[in-house]
Structure formats: C-alpha cells, structure tokens
Amino acid sequence: MTIKIIGCILVIFLAVFPLPVDASYAGHTEEDIVVVFDEEGNYVFSTAMGVSPGDGYIDEDNRQYRIKEVEDGQAIAEYIGVIDLLESLGEERNNFLSILRGQVLFDQRGSIGIYHTHTGESYDTQEPIIEGYGDIYDVGLALAEELEEQGVEVHFSWVNHLPHDGGAYERSRRTALKLLEEGADAIFDVHRDAVPRREDYITDLDGETVSKVRMVVGRQNPNMEANEEFARRLKAAGDELYPGLIKGILFASGNYNQDLSPYAILLEKGSHVTTREEAIASTEPFAQIATQVLFGEEAEETTRSVAFAFLRNLILAVFVIAAVVLGYLFVTEGSWVGVKARLAQFFTVEFREFFQKNRPGSKRK
C-alpha cells in the first residue's frame, strides 16, 4: 500500500510539474563504449551507456568507484572502497538476509510494469539493433512470465519507441506513466548492453550459462536516493540468493524516467555479443529476487528505507520551491514587509475567492 501511495503522489506531482528528459543521447551501441580503469591502470568495467565525471559504479563484489575523468572512450575511476549495501538498515540487515535465506514466499503480491525504451535491441542472432521488435521483447516477456509464476501481476507494454535515438526516453516516458497509472508498484525498463567483451556479461548458475544483469540509476533525477536504495536491495538480495547474477550498479548521467517512481530501475540483461537464450535464462532468478524485495516479508524494510529517501528528497524540493517563490516575491515587492503582505493577501482574499468559485452549486460568471 505504501508503494502505491508514493507512486500516486509522484504521478500527480509530475503531471503538474513535468521534469525535462535528456534527449541528447541514445547509448547501447558499440560506438558509445567507454572502458573504465582505476588509477593504477586496472580494468574496472565497460559500458555502452557512456560515463561522465562524477558518475559512480558499484561492481559485482560491491567495490565502489567514482569517475574522475573521461577522454577518447576511456575513463579513470577513483576507488572508494567496499561498501555495505544494506547500511541503511542498521540492526535490521541480519533480519533481511535471514528471510532471504529462508526463501519465504507470501500470498499477497503487487504488480510490476515492464517496457522497453530501445525497442530494436537484439542479441547475437540478429543485427544489434533492428527496425522493429528486437530480441529484447522476448527477454521482457520471459521476465513477465517468471514474475507471474511468483504470483506477481505484470503490466507489459508492447509500445514501440523507435527510432533508436536520444528521443527514445522521451517517447517511452508516456509508456512508463501509463504503466504506473495502471497500478504498477515498480517499473523495469529492460535493455541489453553493447559491451563487446562477452566474458563481462556471462556467469554460471547451477551449471547453466546465463547473462548477468546490470542496473542503472540516473543521477539527474530527484528520486536518485530512493532509486539507489531500491537498487541496493536488489543487489544485496541477488548476492545472497544468486551470487554473480547481478553484475553491478551504474550511476550514470541522465534520469531514464526514474523521476516517475522511487521503484524505477533500468536493467541491462546481457550484451549484443551474448545470446537471447542466456538473457532469458537470467529472468527466473531475477524474478525471484525482485519478488522477495518488493513483496516478501522483508519488503516492509525495503519500503521504509525507500520511502524515507523519497520523502527526504520531496521535502528538499518543497524547500527549494519555497525559496524560489520567496526570492521572486522579494524582488517584485522590494521588501520582506511587501512579501508578507502579498502572502497574506493570497491566503486570505485570493484563496477564499478560489474556493468560493469552485464550491459545488456556485455559479460562475
């Protein structure tokens, strides 16, 4: 219920105050590859999302890095240290992990929305990007089926967002909003990466070769702290239930429509040099992870932490808006006495007249 309340608040707020969407960058082609090394020259990771100074990364072993400089397809990252993904839980972290180990499943389930901003993304059996529905839809449908097996209601979107350009995220924004309006508690934008190193994106789970999954959190996004908290829970659960499945968390420039929900994550399932079958094989374990984090017994702790991060950012936004309004009034009125008088007039005269005009049964002239 708390998830739905937060989602409703965001949908209403963004309908009134829409945020700009970065339409300058598409990503997920080999031309976009950036190879990242640490300051000692050790390989850290590659990505076709592009990186900028200030972007961050948490790798498979939960080592944290921050991008310092980028030039000609290479980047240098500062090593910060190994982090505790569940640090915000405090003493509750052991309870979170013990429940995961017990694989406790419950009757009550919510709903998840799945869509694909980059409609034409495909794997090694086709061209990397096609003009139509790429292999990525087979992966999204497989994830939907596995979530439904867990008792989760799935809202799956077939909306096509081609062409593969910087405007795709602006076009898919309408799709994400529609999924939230349909009642999705969380939304996953499912992609594949374009890293040419196959070994970066495959792992072995119980003798089967599957694609790893990387999560992407947008930094230009007022929900970033809440989205990060959600991503950390998914990574922690993955580390406990299926070690090696979740490749890491990339904190990249952009918002990827994650300002629409604190439970919005971009997923990269494999790369264009891995296979569709390997990506599909990753959907069952990831569905179990997502179900446990969002709707299992430990979901109460997840909701509390994500909600706290969301409300903290909301309060900050309110203070910023209030400061801007007061600054504008001070400039126009010329003094704080004038500002006080203007506010008093608004809350007494204009506010009263507004409600009188809109009161049921009142006649509008």
Steps between C-alpha positions, in 0.01 A plus 500: 500500500782741585656437158173591326457818709852619412439420135171690492664807658775496238267451203281792612801723576668431166179549309494855638877563506655283226880471504708532184626180340854485362445433130858547386635147543385155396773257609517121473705488179869408468576858399399605853742265681704643786763281670563591864826441689598583856785741577751213496398391150288198603192425291176581688214476250374599155168652406313615192304750707785751501638649820578849629715631787308449822322184383531203733523124488452212743650184353407136546709479820346824635813706444403861446658733244453860388585619147767773505576564134386384156686532171484321163295202612695439821436611856690506827311412819592563861470193723298588811478164675278199563155610615218347702196499272267475799664769711174697527331203670725510805414218738223376266748389231540152653124456505485595131764242411359222719160532333663480157689186600173342606341573159178604674219558250169666583150510358470874448663633187500835325568588138801585284514684169742398222583702190782552250625848414735358235254291306740363239777367727599144414764239578754310295245323279393826330634842419572680831211741434216424260212709369226322687455289810843369597601200710470720808122448491546123537709571810238740640222248439704225667550724804125572505420127494744425782355781713151365440625158615593675826144631530577854383260686270693632198419797279696442179525768233536425130534868411770559237735792576710495182716650363800416718599858579520750784125560483416139590489573873265791444270276297517218756417744780134484397518122516652504850233742622226279357638193677500688831146624439398137439619421853860377461686519832837491323612540139790334320635643174671194350802542269811318390846657515736530200826405672705287254664295780277193530674394823377819669140387479480124550507287813421144603198426718451137594684383190310728260657795317287809559536870432592726785275795581621854556275767650523866401391790724469849353688776683303791348195393689337627823418138586861389480541416870181295503586325172848426636353353817277273290793396279715425805228271640474314170879461485520381862223247442670383181832458679329283760274291276691484170861617543645632176168569328491876562805655338481834678330839521596785267414854610492683169415849381137527388172417669368210287147594614584387853363826638158340443540243779736416787464139379619558141815324377666458161618141450775393260464126436805380318665664201465483122774231496316273744198297392128550537479162673759604760305818572174307531671256740572791736133595532394225743758580771454875454120461532549321832731778622260778400201322652674448832622859524171662394238265640663258746507544877816708473314740268388697806862599563552575131192721491599684817850582372390596149211707635734682739737587215207610282344719771837656583539606137138616481545723806821639349315574175224681691760715679671581170168599338409710805839675487455578130147637557613715794797627301275595210256677730782688671627625163153606384384650833829659602488405870409221739209712623365498145553125474307445822216720379487319164485158668235622742290623207538168321397284795213722607348660192611303193488159670148568634374625163643193326311257726182704483506488119565124497258408778226258385186691405681831453427689181789603281474828320 
